[in-house]
């Protein structure tokens, strides 16, 4: 992903998916924070068992298009709701 540095440092919602062939392939995770901060949080939660990171603009209509569901961990862990 080639984003300007200013965009990466901005606190915003970031979306993560798991990729084909992964047990969580139909789920997404939404985390608010900086680009690198949210990537670190994903590694804490899932190690390196995830595939892609998207800005809200990039993720767009993917939830409907791919029938993604919010990962259950986001319903029980504040890490998915409050970024840094």
Helices and strands as residue ranges (DSSP letters): H 5-9, E 12-17, E 27-33, H 35-46, E 52-55, H 56-59, H 62-66, E 69-70, H 73-76, G 78-80
